[in-house]
């Protein structure tokens, strides 16, 4: 099993701050599946740069406000 | 569990079950070196049963999953699929190489054909297995 990447994200908190947006709503907004959003939130998958920008645009913040390198 | 993970499980279980039963029934003949071309009937039966199982289960899964069944793969699903295909490709190559080596010990064409079929089964099982692991543990 590959070790999880040292990248942490604030998606769960940002969803909460945006009217408790559901994972499905976020997934629909960026053209992904809910399972992929679950994997990203859990740190099991690091999205592409394009997907990272799409997520940050949904929340109206910068990419660095959503994702951060932890190491 | 996502639609595509369920599909991978169906492929793994159906492939393992049908071809496992096929080779289990064929094994005594292989050991006696008395394998006859008549085993083609068993092979065709396996292909038909596997096809019917996968079609029926795929339709049932699609109906149960709704729009998720029609949605294109996203980047994570594509990566999982690619990882599975790569692992399956290497396994298929290695197993085909081993099957080809049977020619050196004088295996009959029917035995060779079944060895190549076994190689394809191994490749598919490895592919499906890697896809499931990708969905379970992440990529």
Backbone of each chain as ProteinMPNN parsed JSONL, in Angstrom:
{"seq_chain_A": "XXXXXXXXXXXXXXXXXXXXXXXXXXXXXXXXXXXXXXXXXXXXXXXXXXXXXXXXXXXXXXXXXXXXXXX", "coords_chain_A": {"N_chain_A": [[0.84, -1.202, 0.0], [0.559, 2.184, -0.901], [2.081, 4.902, 0.8], [0.22, 7.516, 2.368], [0.031, 10.703, 0.725], [1.87, 13.591, 1.857], [-0.05, 15.675, 2.037], [-2.401, 17.894, 3.139], [-5.84, 18.847, 3.54], [-8.5, 21.286, 3.529], [-11.082, 20.773, 2.935], [-13.34, 19.619, 4.127], [-13.932, 21.42, 6.205], [-14.335, 23.738, 4.701], [-16.559, 23.006, 3.211], [-18.416, 22.868, 5.246], [-18.436, 25.524, 6.016], [-19.644, 26.635, 3.851], [-22.483, 26.536, 3.897], [-22.917, 23.909, 4.722], [-22.338, 22.28, 2.529], [-22.911, 19.448, 0.558], [-20.996, 16.432, -0.06], [-21.666, 15.319, -2.483], [-22.736, 17.503, -3.847], [-20.474, 19.113, -4.137], [-18.945, 17.378, -5.657], [-20.486, 17.227, -8.009], [-20.229, 19.852, -8.821], [-17.607, 20.046, -9.673], [-17.301, 18.072, -11.48], [-16.725, 15.419, -10.711], [-16.778, 12.19, -9.035], [-18.686, 11.362, -6.075], [-17.338, 9.561, -4.485], [-14.695, 10.097, -5.071], [-14.365, 12.629, -3.988], [-14.687, 11.932, -1.313], [-12.391, 10.345, -1.025], [-10.387, 12.269, -1.459], [-10.834, 14.051, 0.686], [-10.229, 12.334, 2.781], [-7.577, 12.048, 2.463], [-6.636, 10.054, 0.87], [-6.287, 10.312, -1.775], [-4.598, 12.409, -3.979], [-5.596, 15.176, -5.689], [-5.456, 16.228, -9.185], [-3.733, 19.153, -10.443], [-5.496, 20.717, -11.902], [-7.995, 19.83, -10.917], [-7.693, 20.611, -8.279], [-7.692, 23.404, -8.54], [-10.269, 23.723, -9.508], [-11.781, 22.928, -7.289], [-11.032, 24.847, -5.405], [-12.053, 27.12, -6.616], [-14.773, 26.698, -6.44], [-15.19, 27.18, -3.758], [-14.398, 29.753, -3.644], [-11.857, 30.565, -2.882], [-8.213, 30.638, -2.593], [-5.961, 28.156, -3.988], [-4.033, 27.452, -2.119], [-5.378, 27.836, 0.184], [-6.965, 25.708, 0.406], [-5.478, 23.375, 0.022], [-2.53, 22.051, 1.526], [0.973, 21.574, 2.09], [2.247, 19.165, 4.185], [4.864, 18.601, 6.051]], "CA_chain_A": [[0.0, 0.0, 0.0], [1.32, 3.422, -0.968], [1.85, 5.761, 1.958], [-0.565, 8.688, 1.966], [0.864, 11.872, 0.443], [1.856, 14.558, 2.973], [-0.857, 16.834, 1.649], [-3.626, 17.997, 3.926], [-6.798, 19.764, 2.905], [-9.518, 21.901, 4.39], [-12.343, 20.658, 2.197], [-14.45, 19.355, 5.045], [-14.274, 22.678, 6.89], [-14.869, 24.667, 3.712], [-17.937, 22.589, 2.899], [-19.237, 23.275, 6.397], [-18.567, 26.991, 5.979], [-20.485, 27.003, 2.707], [-23.842, 26.039, 4.066], [-22.879, 22.456, 4.845], [-22.401, 21.706, 1.183], [-22.695, 17.995, 0.58], [-19.918, 15.914, -0.921], [-22.23, 15.117, -3.821], [-22.85, 18.819, -4.476], [-19.121, 19.506, -4.536], [-18.551, 16.489, -6.761], [-21.205, 17.662, -9.213], [-19.717, 21.162, -9.226], [-16.291, 19.949, -10.316], [-17.311, 16.977, -12.442], [-16.108, 14.2, -10.163], [-17.715, 11.356, -8.285], [-18.673, 11.597, -4.628], [-16.308, 8.705, -3.889], [-13.405, 10.773, -5.228], [-14.336, 13.68, -2.964], [-14.441, 11.237, -0.045], [-10.979, 9.938, -1.014], [-9.559, 13.476, -1.305], [-10.991, 14.519, 2.074], [-9.583, 11.379, 3.68], [-6.147, 12.029, 2.193], [-6.279, 8.834, 0.143], [-6.025, 10.661, -3.173], [-4.214, 13.8, -4.233], [-6.169, 15.536, -6.998], [-4.604, 16.932, -10.139], [-3.708, 20.61, -10.262], [-6.754, 21.235, -12.459], [-9.076, 19.548, -9.969], [-7.459, 21.452, -7.095], [-8.183, 24.751, -8.872], [-11.733, 23.67, -9.598], [-12.313, 22.871, -5.921], [-10.828, 26.144, -4.742], [-12.961, 28.108, -7.238], [-16.115, 26.459, -5.882], [-15.254, 27.816, -2.438], [-14.019, 31.15, -3.778], [-10.595, 30.824, -2.174], [-7.041, 30.205, -3.341], [-5.606, 26.728, -3.836], [-3.271, 27.268, -0.885], [-6.315, 27.841, 1.316], [-7.632, 24.402, 0.424], [-4.468, 22.321, 0.162], [-1.256, 22.472, 2.108], [1.994, 20.529, 2.239], [2.537, 18.914, 5.593], [6.07, 17.786, 6.106]], "C_chain_A": [[0.873, 1.249, 0.0], [1.013, 4.268, 0.261], [1.095, 7.0, 1.508], [0.344, 9.886, 1.725], [0.772, 12.878, 1.586], [1.119, 15.838, 2.611], [-2.154, 16.81, 2.45], [-4.563, 18.995, 3.27], [-7.853, 20.214, 3.909], [-10.907, 21.76, 3.781], [-13.532, 20.456, 3.139], [-14.912, 20.647, 5.727], [-14.896, 23.675, 5.914], [-16.297, 24.296, 3.302], [-18.88, 23.033, 4.007], [-19.49, 24.774, 6.364], [-19.456, 27.46, 4.826], [-21.845, 26.309, 2.792], [-23.935, 24.531, 4.136], [-23.113, 21.787, 3.484], [-22.125, 20.204, 1.255], [-21.532, 17.614, -0.328], [-20.419, 15.731, -2.347], [-22.342, 16.444, -4.561], [-21.49, 19.309, -4.958], [-18.659, 18.66, -5.728], [-19.207, 16.912, -8.065], [-20.637, 18.975, -9.744], [-18.393, 21.071, -9.973], [-16.188, 18.756, -11.264], [-16.579, 15.733, -11.977], [-17.18, 13.381, -9.465], [-17.615, 11.68, -6.796], [-17.572, 10.775, -3.956], [-14.928, 9.35, -3.994], [-13.277, 11.913, -4.221], [-14.053, 13.071, -1.593], [-12.956, 10.867, 0.071], [-10.057, 11.145, -0.817], [-9.621, 13.968, 0.14], [-10.236, 13.631, 3.049], [-8.075, 11.304, 3.456], [-5.69, 10.781, 1.463], [-5.974, 9.114, -1.327], [-5.674, 12.135, -3.267], [-4.71, 14.194, -5.617], [-5.138, 16.206, -7.899], [-4.662, 18.429, -9.85], [-5.012, 21.23, -10.765], [-7.91, 21.03, -11.477], [-8.932, 20.405, -8.717], [-7.964, 22.884, -7.34], [-9.705, 24.776, -8.951], [-12.366, 23.694, -8.2], [-12.195, 24.24, -5.251], [-11.761, 27.212, -5.318], [-14.388, 27.941, -6.721], [-16.267, 27.191, -4.554], [-14.851, 29.287, -2.479], [-12.761, 31.516, -3.013], [-9.43, 30.375, -3.055], [-6.746, 28.724, -3.083], [-4.893, 26.482, -2.507], [-4.162, 27.326, 0.354], [-7.055, 26.504, 1.443], [-6.625, 23.294, 0.71], [-3.177, 22.887, 0.75], [-0.313, 21.293, 2.251], [2.329, 20.371, 3.704], [3.779, 18.039, 5.684], [7.218, 18.564, 6.702]], "O_chain_A": [[1.806, 1.366, 0.794], [-0.129, 4.354, 0.71], [1.3, 7.485, 0.395], [1.327, 10.068, 2.443], [-0.277, 13.008, 2.217], [1.607, 16.943, 2.85], [-2.898, 15.829, 2.433], [-4.127, 19.881, 2.534], [-8.056, 19.614, 4.964], [-11.804, 22.546, 4.083], [-14.593, 21.054, 2.957], [-16.106, 20.93, 5.817], [-15.857, 24.368, 6.248], [-17.135, 25.17, 3.077], [-19.987, 23.509, 3.752], [-20.594, 25.241, 6.643], [-19.96, 28.583, 4.852], [-22.274, 25.604, 1.879], [-24.907, 23.938, 3.669], [-23.94, 20.889, 3.321], [-21.204, 19.764, 1.942], [-21.141, 18.358, -1.227], [-19.682, 15.962, -3.305], [-22.076, 16.512, -5.762], [-21.37, 19.853, -6.056], [-18.063, 19.17, -6.677], [-18.554, 16.951, -9.109], [-20.569, 19.189, -10.954], [-18.09, 21.92, -10.811], [-15.113, 18.466, -11.788], [-15.895, 15.074, -12.759], [-18.325, 13.81, -9.321], [-16.604, 12.199, -6.322], [-16.952, 11.22, -2.99], [-14.088, 9.172, -3.112], [-12.201, 12.135, -3.665], [-13.279, 13.619, -0.808], [-12.342, 11.05, 1.122], [-9.064, 11.058, -0.094], [-8.592, 14.265, 0.746], [-9.669, 14.116, 4.028], [-7.373, 10.586, 4.168], [-4.498, 10.475, 1.435], [-5.463, 8.247, -2.036], [-6.359, 12.994, -2.711], [-4.289, 13.609, -6.614], [-4.099, 16.682, -7.443], [-5.526, 18.904, -9.112], [-5.561, 22.141, -10.146], [-8.702, 21.941, -11.238], [-9.925, 20.87, -8.159], [-8.582, 23.494, -6.467], [-10.346, 25.732, -8.515], [-13.354, 24.389, -7.964], [-13.134, 24.723, -4.618], [-12.207, 28.104, -4.597], [-15.123, 28.919, -6.581], [-17.323, 27.748, -4.255], [-14.95, 29.99, -1.473], [-12.615, 32.647, -2.55], [-9.634, 29.804, -4.126], [-7.211, 28.132, -2.109], [-5.104, 25.462, -1.851], [-3.753, 26.916, 1.44], [-7.686, 26.221, 2.462], [-6.872, 22.4, 1.52], [-2.798, 24.031, 0.502], [-0.736, 20.164, 2.5], [2.659, 21.344, 4.382], [3.713, 16.841, 5.408], [8.323, 18.036, 6.828]]}, "seq_chain_B": "XXXXXXXXXXXXXXXXXXXXXXXXXXXXXXXXXXXXXXXXXXXXXXXXXXXXXXXXXXXXXXXXXXXXXXXXXXXXXXXXXXXXXXXXXXXXXXXXXXXXXXXXXXXXXXXXXXXXXXXXXXXXXXXXXXXXXXXXXXX", "coords_chain_B": {"N_chain_B": [[-19.947, 1.912, -1.832], [-18.669, 2.336, -5.068], [-20.141, 2.411, -8.405], [-18.328, 1.462, -10.324], [-16.48, 0.07, -8.801], [-18.072, -1.973, -7.863], [-18.559, -3.203, -10.306], [-16.002, -4.147, -10.886], [-15.718, -6.019, -8.84], [-17.687, -7.848, -9.61], [-16.602, -8.74, -12.026], [-14.239, -9.92, -11.083], [-15.212, -11.966, -9.336], [-16.931, -13.429, -11.03], [-15.206, -14.221, -13.107], [-13.272, -15.681, -11.671], [-14.918, -17.661, -10.524], [-16.265, -18.975, -12.742], [-14.169, -19.751, -14.541], [-12.531, -20.987, -12.731], [-14.064, -23.188, -11.992], [-14.174, -24.401, -14.486], [-11.442, -25.107, -14.996], [-11.064, -26.725, -12.798], [-12.687, -28.897, -13.404], [-11.387, -29.726, -15.646], [-8.9, -30.459, -14.828], [-8.316, -33.232, -13.957], [-8.189, -34.528, -16.464], [-6.071, -33.175, -17.598], [-3.987, -34.009, -15.979], [-3.919, -36.696, -16.591], [-3.092, -36.542, -19.113], [-4.948, -36.856, -21.094], [-6.479, -35.115, -22.42], [-9.068, -34.118, -24.492], [-10.173, -32.857, -27.718], [-12.836, -32.464, -27.308], [-13.231, -30.957, -25.094], [-13.72, -28.469, -25.854], [-16.404, -27.915, -25.863], [-16.949, -27.554, -23.154], [-15.443, -25.291, -22.752], [-16.765, -23.419, -24.415], [-19.193, -23.385, -23.092], [-18.362, -22.2, -20.698], [-17.635, -19.637, -21.603], [-20.119, -18.682, -22.501], [-21.687, -18.777, -20.141], [-20.239, -17.026, -18.48], [-20.46, -14.644, -19.95], [-23.253, -14.239, -19.921], [-23.735, -13.994, -17.155], [-22.234, -11.658, -16.592], [-23.491, -9.741, -18.2], [-26.137, -9.701, -17.205], [-25.724, -9.003, -14.492], [-24.414, -6.563, -14.844], [-26.428, -5.003, -16.018], [-28.281, -5.015, -13.915], [-26.774, -3.697, -11.928], [-26.419, -1.22, -13.18], [-29.034, -0.289, -13.323], [-29.586, -0.069, -10.619], [-27.742, 1.813, -9.85], [-28.346, 4.159, -11.144], [-27.801, 7.391, -12.498], [-25.091, 7.348, -12.082], [-24.013, 5.232, -13.4], [-23.848, 6.028, -16.017], [-22.14, 8.125, -15.991], [-19.042, 9.605, -17.006], [-15.669, 8.354, -16.393], [-13.923, 9.828, -13.684], [-10.822, 11.616, -12.907], [-9.515, 10.175, -10.862], [-10.685, 7.645, -10.996], [-9.9, 6.937, -13.555], [-7.158, 6.752, -13.149], [-7.018, 4.626, -11.334], [-8.074, 2.628, -12.972], [-6.127, 2.553, -14.987], [-3.874, 1.736, -13.495], [-4.722, -0.812, -12.757], [-4.98, -2.009, -15.296], [-2.333, -1.943, -16.164], [-1.045, -3.619, -14.297], [-2.447, -5.963, -14.856], [-1.644, -6.353, -17.484], [1.136, -6.889, -17.258], [0.976, -9.23, -15.745], [-0.431, -10.873, -17.508], [1.413, -11.046, -19.622], [3.569, -12.356, -18.35], [2.327, -14.757, -17.605], [1.585, -15.758, -20.109], [4.081, -16.163, -21.205], [4.982, -18.253, -19.561], [3.063, -20.138, -20.284], [3.739, -20.524, -22.938], [6.129, -21.813, -22.61], [5.38, -24.395, -22.144], [5.369, -25.644, -24.523], [7.921, -26.52, -24.871], [8.032, -28.833, -23.387], [6.617, -30.554, -24.838], [3.808, -30.198, -24.938], [0.382, -30.699, -25.924], [-1.581, -29.147, -28.585], [-4.154, -28.578, -27.559], [-3.737, -28.506, -24.815], [-1.941, -26.398, -24.723], [-3.599, -24.341, -25.643], [-5.405, -24.187, -23.519], [-3.652, -23.436, -21.524], [-2.967, -20.887, -22.346], [-5.467, -19.723, -22.131], [-5.724, -19.885, -19.365], [-3.725, -18.097, -18.714], [-4.861, -15.722, -19.603], [-7.017, -15.566, -17.867], [-5.668, -15.264, -15.436], [-4.497, -12.771, -15.91], [-6.811, -11.136, -16.055], [-7.904, -11.507, -13.514], [-5.893, -10.431, -11.912], [-5.941, -7.791, -12.879], [-8.592, -6.947, -12.178], [-8.377, -7.302, -9.428], [-6.392, -5.421, -8.712], [-7.751, -3.089, -9.379], [-9.854, -3.142, -7.529], [-8.394, -3.016, -5.121], [-7.293, -0.511, -5.509], [-9.571, 1.124, -5.314], [-10.319, 0.532, -2.685], [-8.089, 1.095, -1.014], [-6.948, 3.39, -1.97], [-5.111, 5.472, -4.312]], "CA_chain_B": [[-19.143, 1.319, -2.906], [-19.045, 2.964, -6.335], [-20.597, 1.534, -9.478], [-17.195, 0.816, -11.003], [-15.892, -0.914, -7.894], [-18.97, -3.132, -7.911], [-18.315, -3.871, -11.59], [-14.732, -4.873, -10.755], [-15.996, -7.191, -8.002], [-18.427, -8.817, -10.435], [-15.654, -9.314, -12.968], [-13.326, -10.799, -10.338], [-15.905, -13.154, -8.832], [-17.437, -14.233, -12.149], [-14.052, -14.823, -13.79], [-12.706, -16.703, -10.795], [-15.872, -18.757, -10.362], [-16.523, -19.727, -13.972], [-12.95, -20.397, -15.051], [-12.052, -21.882, -11.688], [-14.834, -24.428, -12.163], [-13.742, -24.991, -15.759], [-10.136, -25.763, -14.844], [-11.22, -27.791, -11.807], [-13.236, -30.056, -14.114], [-10.439, -30.141, -16.686], [-7.624, -30.837, -14.215], [-8.019, -34.676, -14.038], [-7.791, -34.868, -17.837], [-4.729, -32.627, -17.828], [-3.027, -34.867, -15.27], [-3.826, -37.981, -17.319], [-2.681, -36.213, -20.482], [-5.959, -37.431, -21.979], [-7.362, -34.019, -22.8], [-9.59, -34.296, -25.837], [-10.751, -31.645, -28.299], [-14.21, -32.32, -26.835], [-13.283, -29.966, -24.018], [-14.152, -27.194, -26.452], [-17.778, -27.695, -25.408], [-16.853, -27.008, -21.796], [-14.924, -23.927, -22.911], [-17.84, -22.573, -24.941], [-20.135, -23.218, -21.988], [-17.794, -21.211, -19.776], [-17.734, -18.302, -22.22], [-21.532, -18.279, -22.522], [-22.135, -18.521, -18.764], [-19.574, -15.804, -18.005], [-21.055, -13.515, -20.652], [-24.62, -14.033, -19.425], [-23.639, -13.475, -15.778], [-21.75, -10.271, -16.571], [-24.504, -8.859, -18.793], [-27.269, -9.57, -16.278], [-25.311, -8.241, -13.299], [-24.115, -5.185, -15.258], [-27.716, -4.315, -16.175], [-28.843, -4.821, -12.573], [-25.991, -2.651, -11.259], [-26.688, 0.06, -13.834], [-30.372, 0.144, -12.907], [-29.531, 0.291, -9.199], [-26.843, 2.946, -9.64], [-28.907, 5.366, -11.753], [-26.974, 8.182, -13.402], [-23.669, 7.058, -11.843], [-23.573, 4.237, -14.388], [-23.602, 6.71, -17.293], [-21.146, 9.185, -15.817], [-17.686, 9.234, -17.428], [-14.704, 8.207, -15.303], [-13.162, 11.024, -13.339], [-9.373, 11.381, -12.972], [-9.109, 9.123, -9.909], [-11.136, 6.364, -11.536], [-9.028, 6.638, -14.7], [-5.859, 6.325, -12.619], [-7.215, 3.274, -10.789], [-8.24, 1.734, -14.126], [-4.819, 2.418, -15.635], [-3.022, 0.91, -12.633], [-5.189, -2.186, -12.886], [-4.647, -2.506, -16.633], [-0.881, -2.147, -16.225], [-0.74, -4.837, -13.534], [-3.0, -7.078, -15.61], [-0.813, -6.538, -18.679], [2.369, -7.574, -16.857], [0.617, -10.597, -15.339], [-0.779, -11.602, -18.725], [2.661, -11.328, -20.338], [4.331, -13.379, -17.621], [1.606, -16.029, -17.676], [1.677, -16.233, -21.5], [5.446, -16.676, -21.363], [4.996, -19.569, -18.906], [2.242, -21.039, -21.107], [4.519, -20.835, -24.139], [7.194, -22.745, -22.227], [4.843, -25.762, -22.177], [5.721, -26.208, -25.835], [9.229, -27.167, -24.724], [7.881, -30.178, -22.812], [5.793, -31.349, -25.738], [2.375, -30.097, -24.672], [-0.464, -30.745, -27.115], [-2.218, -27.853, -28.878], [-5.296, -28.326, -26.659], [-3.177, -28.092, -23.516], [-1.397, -25.053, -24.937], [-4.727, -23.399, -25.713], [-5.919, -23.999, -22.159], [-2.653, -22.693, -20.753], [-3.114, -19.476, -22.736], [-6.716, -19.284, -21.493], [-5.404, -19.67, -17.951], [-2.949, -16.85, -18.636], [-5.812, -14.608, -19.738], [-7.784, -15.507, -16.616], [-4.77, -14.68, -14.436], [-4.391, -11.341, -16.225], [-8.061, -10.461, -15.71], [-8.049, -11.526, -12.051], [-4.938, -9.44, -11.386], [-6.458, -6.459, -13.232], [-9.744, -6.642, -11.323], [-7.892, -7.205, -8.054], [-5.72, -4.132, -8.525], [-8.781, -2.041, -9.414], [-10.552, -3.167, -6.229], [-7.461, -2.496, -4.11], [-7.209, 0.933, -5.756], [-10.758, 1.775, -4.753], [-10.373, 0.308, -1.237], [-6.967, 1.673, -0.264], [-6.502, 4.644, -2.547], [-4.033, 5.415, -5.299]], "C_chain_B": [[-19.619, 1.876, -4.249], [-19.457, 1.917, -7.369], [-19.432, 0.771, -10.106], [-16.468, -0.18, -10.091], [-16.759, -2.174, -7.869], [-18.745, -3.927, -9.193], [-17.03, -4.698, -11.538], [-14.919, -6.126, -9.904], [-16.714, -8.275, -8.807], [-17.475, -9.518, -11.396], [-14.731, -10.309, -12.263], [-14.015, -12.096, -9.924], [-16.383, -14.054, -9.966], [-16.287, -14.941, -12.863], [-13.462, -15.954, -12.962], [-13.626, -17.917, -10.699], [-16.004, -19.62, -11.607], [-15.274, -20.461, -14.442], [-12.304, -21.283, -14.003], [-12.748, -23.23, -11.792], [-14.398, -25.156, -13.432], [-12.421, -25.749, -15.591], [-10.182, -26.882, -13.794], [-11.749, -29.06, -12.479], [-12.239, -30.607, -15.136], [-9.167, -30.765, -16.1], [-7.338, -32.343, -14.278], [-7.563, -35.093, -15.438], [-6.382, -34.373, -18.135], [-3.669, -33.513, -17.17], [-2.83, -36.193, -15.995], [-3.3, -37.783, -18.741], [-3.662, -36.797, -21.506], [-6.945, -36.354, -22.457], [-7.772, -34.145, -24.266], [-10.121, -32.968, -26.376], [-12.197, -31.417, -27.858], [-14.342, -31.319, -25.705], [-13.673, -28.591, -24.534], [-15.575, -26.862, -26.011], [-17.809, -27.076, -24.029], [-16.39, -25.555, -21.85], [-16.028, -22.981, -23.391], [-18.894, -22.33, -23.867], [-19.658, -22.174, -20.998], [-17.924, -19.796, -20.312], [-19.171, -17.799, -22.162], [-22.005, -17.914, -21.117], [-21.531, -17.219, -18.234], [-20.193, -14.566, -18.647], [-22.45, -13.199, -20.11], [-24.594, -13.437, -18.017], [-23.263, -11.998, -15.79], [-22.767, -9.305, -17.157], [-25.64, -8.624, -17.802], [-26.888, -8.713, -15.071], [-25.007, -6.79, -13.661], [-25.407, -4.387, -15.436], [-28.328, -4.02, -14.806], [-28.112, -3.705, -11.832], [-26.285, -1.279, -11.846], [-28.048, 0.597, -13.408], [-30.358, 0.619, -11.46], [-28.714, 1.556, -8.966], [-27.358, 4.243, -10.266], [-27.903, 6.063, -12.652], [-25.478, 7.914, -13.222], [-23.125, 6.082, -12.88], [-23.219, 4.894, -15.721], [-22.488, 7.75, -17.207], [-19.77, 8.724, -16.3], [-16.766, 9.107, -16.216], [-14.084, 9.556, -14.969], [-11.673, 10.645, -13.247], [-8.9, 10.272, -12.036], [-9.507, 7.749, -10.451], [-10.284, 5.955, -12.741], [-7.673, 6.127, -14.221], [-5.941, 4.906, -12.057], [-7.319, 2.267, -11.927], [-6.908, 1.495, -14.834], [-3.871, 1.536, -14.82], [-3.407, -0.559, -12.741], [-4.808, -2.788, -14.224], [-3.149, -2.789, -16.754], [-0.487, -3.431, -15.497], [-1.232, -6.072, -14.289], [-2.171, -7.394, -16.842], [0.474, -7.296, -18.341], [2.08, -9.029, -16.48], [0.299, -11.452, -16.559], [0.473, -11.975, -19.504], [3.447, -12.449, -19.669], [3.654, -14.741, -17.75], [1.652, -16.607, -19.09], [3.073, -16.808, -21.771], [5.552, -18.074, -20.76], [4.203, -20.584, -19.735], [3.01, -21.462, -22.354], [5.602, -21.864, -23.837], [6.704, -24.191, -22.224], [5.167, -26.457, -23.495], [7.037, -26.991, -25.751], [9.12, -28.576, -24.158], [6.879, -31.01, -23.611], [4.304, -31.317, -25.461], [1.582, -30.091, -25.977], [-1.081, -29.373, -27.365], [-3.387, -27.538, -27.946], [-4.803, -27.862, -25.285], [-2.611, -26.677, -23.621], [-2.505, -24.002, -24.939], [-5.286, -23.136, -24.325], [-4.933, -23.239, -21.282], [-2.744, -21.197, -21.083], [-4.402, -18.901, -22.145], [-6.473, -19.0, -20.012], [-4.614, -18.375, -17.767], [-3.869, -15.637, -18.719], [-6.641, -14.443, -18.468], [-6.937, -14.855, -15.519], [-4.661, -13.165, -14.647], [-5.632, -10.576, -15.8], [-8.262, -10.399, -14.198], [-7.118, -10.491, -11.417], [-5.446, -8.027, -11.668], [-7.604, -6.058, -12.3], [-9.3, -6.462, -9.874], [-7.226, -5.871, -7.778], [-6.727, -2.976, -8.542], [-9.494, -1.974, -8.064], [-9.656, -2.603, -5.125], [-7.322, -0.98, -4.26], [-8.383, 1.684, -5.166], [-10.794, 1.672, -3.231], [-9.326, 1.119, -0.484], [-6.472, 3.004, -0.804], [-5.356, 4.452, -3.507], [-3.017, 6.515, -5.013]], "O_chain_B": [[-20.816, 1.889, -4.535], [-19.171, 0.727, -7.237], [-19.54, -0.424, -10.383], [-15.905, -1.164, -10.572], [-16.247, -3.293, -7.855], [-18.739, -5.157, -9.18], [-16.971, -5.805, -12.073], [-14.349, -7.175, -10.206], [-16.394, -9.459, -8.702], [-17.532, -10.737, -11.562], [-14.472, -11.399, -12.774], [-13.482, -13.187, -10.131], [-16.264, -15.277, -9.893], [-16.387, -16.124, -13.186], [-13.187, -17.039, -13.474], [-13.172, -19.059, -10.782], [-15.874, -20.843, -11.543], [-15.32, -21.661, -14.711], [-11.601, -22.234, -14.346], [-12.113, -24.28, -11.693], [-14.271, -26.381, -13.443], [-12.308, -26.904, -16.001], [-9.439, -27.859, -13.885], [-11.311, -30.165, -12.16], [-12.247, -31.797, -15.449], [-8.451, -31.499, -16.781], [-6.218, -32.721, -14.621], [-6.658, -35.915, -15.58], [-5.602, -35.036, -18.818], [-2.597, -33.738, -17.73], [-1.731, -36.746, -16.018], [-3.091, -38.749, -19.475], [-3.282, -37.176, -22.614], [-8.078, -36.646, -22.84], [-6.93, -34.263, -25.155], [-10.474, -32.07, -25.611], [-12.729, -30.317, -28.01], [-15.448, -30.878, -25.391], [-13.923, -27.668, -23.759], [-15.92, -25.697, -25.809], [-18.605, -26.176, -23.763], [-16.872, -24.705, -21.102], [-16.205, -21.89, -22.85], [-19.424, -21.227, -23.739], [-20.444, -21.36, -20.514], [-18.275, -18.87, -19.58], [-19.42, -16.643, -21.82], [-22.641, -16.88, -20.916], [-22.224, -16.41, -17.617], [-20.425, -13.561, -17.975], [-22.785, -12.039, -19.871], [-25.332, -12.498, -17.719], [-23.877, -11.184, -15.1], [-22.902, -8.179, -16.679], [-26.056, -7.486, -17.584], [-27.63, -7.813, -14.677], [-25.304, -5.883, -12.883], [-25.471, -3.221, -15.046], [-28.829, -2.922, -14.563], [-28.741, -2.867, -11.187], [-26.39, -0.293, -11.116], [-28.2, 1.793, -13.162], [-31.033, 1.587, -11.111], [-28.955, 2.288, -8.006], [-26.853, 5.319, -9.946], [-27.236, 5.425, -13.467], [-24.684, 8.219, -14.112], [-21.937, 6.096, -13.2], [-22.388, 4.378, -16.468], [-21.961, 8.196, -18.227], [-19.369, 7.589, -16.041], [-17.036, 9.669, -15.155], [-13.757, 10.335, -15.864], [-11.308, 9.493, -13.481], [-7.991, 9.515, -12.377], [-8.73, 6.799, -10.364], [-9.983, 4.776, -12.926], [-7.107, 5.198, -14.797], [-5.046, 4.089, -12.276], [-6.733, 1.186, -11.865], [-6.6, 0.371, -15.231], [-3.158, 0.698, -15.372], [-2.547, -1.438, -12.807], [-4.367, -3.935, -14.292], [-2.751, -3.771, -17.38], [0.3, -4.229, -16.007], [-0.543, -7.089, -14.358], [-2.008, -8.558, -17.206], [0.856, -8.228, -19.048], [2.828, -9.938, -16.841], [0.705, -12.612, -16.638], [0.586, -13.099, -19.994], [3.929, -13.369, -20.33], [4.316, -15.754, -17.974], [1.749, -17.824, -19.253], [3.22, -17.808, -22.473], [6.136, -18.974, -21.363], [4.609, -21.738, -19.874], [2.939, -22.617, -22.774], [5.953, -22.682, -24.688], [7.512, -25.116, -22.294], [5.23, -27.684, -23.573], [7.238, -27.979, -26.456], [9.984, -29.418, -24.4], [6.365, -32.023, -23.136], [3.604, -32.297, -25.718], [2.03, -29.561, -26.993], [-1.106, -28.529, -26.469], [-3.599, -26.382, -27.581], [-5.37, -26.954, -24.678], [-2.785, -25.862, -22.716], [-2.382, -22.936, -24.335], [-5.605, -21.996, -23.987], [-5.337, -22.484, -20.398], [-2.614, -20.351, -20.198], [-4.437, -17.749, -21.712], [-6.953, -18.003, -19.474], [-4.809, -17.649, -16.791], [-3.685, -14.653, -18.003], [-6.931, -13.323, -18.046], [-7.421, -14.007, -14.769], [-4.725, -12.384, -13.697], [-5.525, -9.483, -15.243], [-8.723, -9.393, -13.659], [-7.509, -9.768, -10.5], [-5.388, -7.162, -10.795], [-7.593, -4.977, -11.711], [-9.789, -5.575, -9.175], [-7.46, -5.257, -6.737], [-6.571, -2.001, -7.807], [-9.713, -0.891, -7.521], [-10.104, -1.809, -4.298], [-7.243, -0.255, -3.268], [-8.215, 2.756, -4.585], [-11.241, 2.599, -2.555], [-9.616, 1.744, 0.537], [-5.663, 3.673, -0.161], [-4.707, 3.405, -3.523], [-2.025, 6.641, -5.732]]}, "name": "protein", "num_of_chains": 2, "seq": "XXXXXXXXXXXXXXXXXXXXXXXXXXXXXXXXXXXXXXXXXXXXXXXXXXXXXXXXXXXXXXXXXXXXXXXXXXXXXXXXXXXXXXXXXXXXXXXXXXXXXXXXXXXXXXXXXXXXXXXXXXXXXXXXXXXXXXXXXXXXXXXXXXXXXXXXXXXXXXXXXXXXXXXXXXXXXXXXXXXXXXXXXXXXXXXXXXXXXXXXXXXXXXXXXX"}
